[in-house]
């Protein structure tokens, strides 16, 4: 016997708007890291916001769980259904129109299924910059970027996704639509409703479009890979660059020696630009939006590096800049080639980040003999990917079996340093226990109250972000 609600959903979106069998459907059932796999009777591919709203109404009527999904590039299983086989997947890839570009107002309105690369290219066509920068930009979608409050390599200057959103169009759990796409920099007329949905991972509403901030395109860049003695020296270099360059400092990325070795070994075209090996490196970039300061930022960067770095390679052309960036952006890919890894997406205050790396690194050395620390990432905003890489010729299964204990130890230390266990990758289903352990009862109670108010039936992305109440 056919399932009447599912048949109604199929009829609504039409033959081109759903998948219910075959290998194409499998792509939607497993997360990017292959840590989570679920089952679903139906993948829905609505063509517009109206269809999304009608899908939600039908699901609300029959209490069918909905798992919103963008480019499926998340690291925490936030877009993967559970194993019940009862939740439908709502993939937004067909909502992919650039609705409006306003260069004078520095705003762009796009649908949730637009890829980040598509939005960046559209901004560039209007001689503007959309600054969110991620290695997955060709695949990740704006709706997912909003839902996870994506970060990336430009947070130091432009902020996370939350700082880039002017307004949202959102489908609520009963099918009503908040039409909040005004490109206003100031609007003090009550609660800023769109803020509720940024970082909520589809648990409070489904983002179908966003109005985003644009910026002048940088016309001059100065990029360098600098060798530093240790993370403490990197923090001193960061402070010096901030003082000298101010808002022109757009990137400050920390990398250990192991990151350089892995990318040089496993990624075609990547090579170590230094003749000597150093323990720590920083990829940093200054950017100016007017040509009059171009030579100035290059000189500023070189002078600060001469005073605070052990050694440095400054890019003199676009090819060299791209080579330096390729080394940084392919660290995750190189790790996959090198074997298993135990990952942490953490942040601590910048003032204590060097002490944290030293203490946590000493613990890894003493307690994880089959692992090597590879702490890298966005030092400029305090966010590190504190990963432990399996050593060659060790047993991957034994190494990964200790992951829960390692996660707990590292996250406890992060908490002791006043940090967070999730800086930019979100919660999904991977970090529910961490939410329970590190969030206060009051914080969780307020989050549950928000969830109850906006999604009383609990149909939006069930089992994500919030641990079950009372557990």
N, C-alpha and C positions, 0 to 999 in steps of 0.2 A: 504494500500500500504506500502511495506517495505521501510525503510529509507536506501538508497543506501550507504551513507558513513558509517553508523553503521554496515551494513551487510559486508562491506569491512573490517572493523575493526575486526569483529567476524571471518571472514575467515582468516585473518592474524594470529591471536593468536590461532585459533583452538578451538574445543569444551571444552578443559580443561582450556582455557585461558580467559574465560569471564563469567560473571553473568548478567542476565537481568531480573530476577524475583525471588520471593521467599524470605523467611526469612533470608537466608544467605546474600542476598544483603543488607538487612536492617542494618547489622552491619557496613557497610561502609558509611552510610548516616547520622549517628549521632556521634557527638564528644564525647570524654571521659567523660566530665562533664555533658553531656546532656543539654548544653546550646544552641546548634545549631543543627538544622536538615534541610537537604536539599533533593532535588530530583535529580535523574540521570537516564538516559535511559540505562546506561551500565557501569559495572565495568570491567575493563580490567586487566588481570593478565599476563603480558608478561613474557616470560621465559628467555630472555637474552637482552643484550644491543641493538642488531640489531633489535629485535622486538620493543623495546621502540622507537628507531629512526624511524622505519617505521610507528608506531602509530602516532608519532608527525607529520610526513610528511602528512599523510592523514588528520589529524585534522587541520594542517595549510592550506592545500588546501581548506578545507571546512569551515574554521574559527570556529571550534568547540573548546570550552573551555576545558582545561585539568586540573584536580585537582589531583596532585601527593599525594599519601598516603603511609605512612610507617606503623608503628604499631598502629597508631591512638590513641596515648596516650597523645597528646598535650592538653594544657589547654585553648587555645585561638581560637579554631575553624579554625585553619589554614589548615586542611586537609578535611574540610567538604564542599560539593558543595552548591551553592545557591538554591533558591526555583524555579528557572526557568525550571528545568527539561531538560536543554540543555547541561549541562557540563558532560563530561565523567570522571570517576574516574580511575586513573592509579595507581593500587596497585602493589608495587614492591616486594612482599613477596616471589615470586619464584626466584628472583635474590639473592640467598642465599649461594653462594659458597665462601669459603676461597680460594682465588686464589694463594696466596703465603705467606709464613712466612720466614723472613730473620733474624734469631737470631743474627748473627754477625753484621748486619747493623741496628738492632733494628727497624725493620719495618714489617708491615703486610699489605697485600693488600686483600681487602674484597669487596664483592658486597653489594649493598645498602640494600637489603632485609635481610641481616644477622642481627639477634638480637644482642643487646649489650652483653647479656650473652654468646652467641655463640662466639663472638670475644674475650671476656675475657677468656673463656675456651681454645680457640685455642692458645692464647698467653701463658697461663699457661702451656699448653702441651709442649711448647718450652722453658719453664723455664723463661718466661718473663711476664711483667705486662702491660696490657692496662688499664690505670688508671681511665678512665671515670666511675663514679659510680652513678647510679640512682636507685631509688626504683622500677622503671618499667623495669629493665634491661632484664627481661625474655620476655617482649613483645615489647618494643620500638626497632626500627631498626636503623642501622647505617646511612642510607640515611636521616631519620628524624632527627637524632642527628646532622648531618652536616647541614641540612637545617635550623635548629633552633638554631645552635651554642649552643648546650646543655652544661649545667654547672655541677651541682651535688656537692657531698661532698668532692671531692678531688681538687677542683679548686685552693685552697690556695697553694698547692705545684706544681700541674701540669698544671694549666690553664684550660680554657674552651676548647670546641671542636676545636676552631680555632687554638689553640696552639698545637693541637695533629695531625693536618692534614698536610701531606707532599705533597699530590697531589690528584687530582680528575679526574674521567671520567664523563663527563657531556654531556647530549643531549641538544642541543640548540633548540630554538623555531621553526627553519626551518628543524629540523631533522639532522643537522650536529652534529658530535661528537667531543668534545675536549678530546683527549687521553692524559691526563696529570698525569699518575700514577708513574712517576719516584720517587724513594725513596731518593731524594737528600735533604741534609740539607742546601746546598748552591746552588742557581741558580739565577744569577743576569742578565739573558738574557731577559730583557724587563719586562713588567707588570706581576705581579703574578696573573694570570688569575683566578686560583682556589679560591683566596680570595674573589672574587666577589660573589661566590655562597654560601659561608658559612654564614648562618644566613639570606639568602634571601627567605627562606620558599617556594622554588619552583617557585618563580615569575620570575626568570631570566634564569633558566635552570633546568634540571632534573638530579640530581646526580644518577649515576648508579653503581659507584664503588669508593672506596677511598683507598689511601695508607696512613697508620696511623703510628704514632710513638709508639714504645714499650720502656719499661724501665726494668731495673733489678727488679726482684721480691723482695719485702721486706722479709727478713728472721727473723726479730725481730720487734715486735710491742709493744708499751706501750700505753694502753688505759685507760682513766679514765672519770668518771662523777664527776664534781666538782660543789659544791654549791658556789655561789657568792652573794654578797649583792645586786648588781644591775648591769645593763648593763655597767656602767662606770667602775666598778670593773672587769667586764669581759674583757673590752678593755685593762685595765692594765695587766691582766693576759696574754692576747694575746701578748702584747708587751714583757713581760718578757720571754715567751716561745720562741718567735721569736729570741730574743737576745741570749738565752741559747742554743737553738736547731737548729736554722737556717733552712735549707731545710729539716731537719728531721721532722719538724712540718707539718703534712699532713692534719689535720682536726681540725676545731674549730667551733663547732656548738652551738648556743644559744638556750635555751629552757626555757620558763616560767613555773611556778608552774602548770598552767592549762594544759599544754601539758603532764606533768607527770601524772596528775590526769586523763585526758581523756584516755591516753594509758593504764594506769593501770586498768581503769574501763571497757574499751571496747575491748581490744586486749588480747586474751588468752595467758597466759604465761608471760605477762609483769607485773612487780611489781616494786614499788618504793624501791630502794636499801638502802635508808636512814631511820633511825629510827625517824628523825625529819623532819618536812616540811620546805622547804626553798622557797623563792620567785623566784629565778633565778638559772639556771644551765648551765653548759657548758660541752658538750661532746667533748673531745679532744684526739688526737692520734699522737704519734710520731712513725716514721717507719725508720728502717735502713736496707740497702741492703747488709750489711756484718755482719756476726755473731760476729765479734770482738767488736762491739759497742752495743751489745744487753743489757748487764747489765747496760751500761752507759746511754742509753736512759731511762730505767726504773728509775734509780737513779735521772737523770735530771728532769724527770716529777714529781717524788715524792717531790724533793726539791723545785721546783717552786710552786707546789700546796701548800706545807706546808707554804710557805711565802705569797701567794697571794689569796688562797681560804679559804672560811669559813669552808668547810668540803669537803671530797673527798672519792670516792670509786675507787680504782685502780684494774682493772681486773688482776687476777693472772693465768687465763687459757683461752682457746679458748671459752669455754661455757659462761664464764662471759662476755668476750668481745662481743660475739654475742648477749647476753641479753641486754647489753647497747645499741648496735647498733639497735636492734629491737625496743627499745623504741623510738629512734630518727626517724627511717624510717617509723614507723607506725602512726606518728602524723596525716598525711592527712586522713588515713583510720579511725582513731578514731574520727576525726572531722565529717566525713560523718555519723558515727553512732550516734553522739551526736546531730545532727540537721543541720540546714542551717548555712552557713557561707558566709561572704563577703570577698573576697580574694584580696590581692595586692602583686605583685611580684616586689619589689622595691629595689633600692640600693642607698646609700648615702656614702660620704666619711667616712672612719672608724673613723676619728678624731671627727666627729660630731654625730656619730650614737647614742650615749647615750642620747644626748640632743634631737635628733629627736624622739626617743622612748618616752621620757618623755613628750615632747610637744604634739605629736600626741596621746599618751595614755591619757593625760589629756583631750584632745578634745573628744575622744571616751567616756570616763567616763561621761563627761558633756552632751553629745549630743546623745548618743546611749544607753539609759537606758536598752534596751532589748538585749544588746550585751556585750560580754566579749572579751577583747583583748587577742589574742594569737600570739605574735610576736616571731617568731622562725626562725632558719635557719643559713645561712652561714656567721656568723659574721666575720670570718677571711677574707673574701673578700668584706664585706660591703653589702651583699645581704640578705635581710630579706623577709620572707613571713609574711607580716603584715596583719594578718587575724582577723576578728571580728566574734566571734562565737555566735550564737543565744543562749540566756539564756534558761534554761528549763522552760517549762510551759508558753512560750510566743508564739505569733502568727507568724509563719514563713512567711506568705505572707506579713504581715505588715512590718516585719523586712526586707525582701528582697526588698520591694518596695522603700526603702530609699537608695538602693545601688548606684544609679547614683550620688546622692548628696554626699554620703560618699566617693565614688571613687574620685570625683572631689576635695573634700576638702583634702583628703590624698595626692593625686597626686600634687596638688598645693603646699602643704607643702614640699613634696619631691623636687619639682623644686626649692623652695626657699632655700633649703639646698644644692643645687648643685647636686641633684641626678637624677635618671631615673625611669620612671614608668614601665619599663620592663627590668629586670635584666637578666633573663635566660629563660623565657617561651615564648618569642617572641611576635608578634603582631597579626597575623592571621586576623580574622575579628572582634575580640572582642575589639581591642584597636585602631581602625581607628580614632575615635574622639580624642583620646589622641595624636596620631601622628599629627593631625591637630593643636591641641592646644599647644603642647610642642616642636615640631620641628620648627625651623625657616623656613621662606619662601625660603631662599637660600638652606638649607639642602633638603627640599622637592623638589625643582626644580632640584637639582643635581640627586636625586633618580629617579625622573620622566624621566630625560634625559637618565639615565642608562637603565631604563625599555624600553623606546622607542627605544634605540639602539639595545637591545638584543631581544626584543619581540614586534616589531612594531604593530602586530595585537592584542596584549593583550590577547593571548590565554592561557598563563601559569598562573594557579592559579588565575583566575580573582577575583577582589574584596578583595584581601588579601594584607596586609602590607601597601600599599599606598592608602591614601584617594584620591578620584577622583580629578584630577587637576581642579583648579579654584573654588573649593567649600569651 
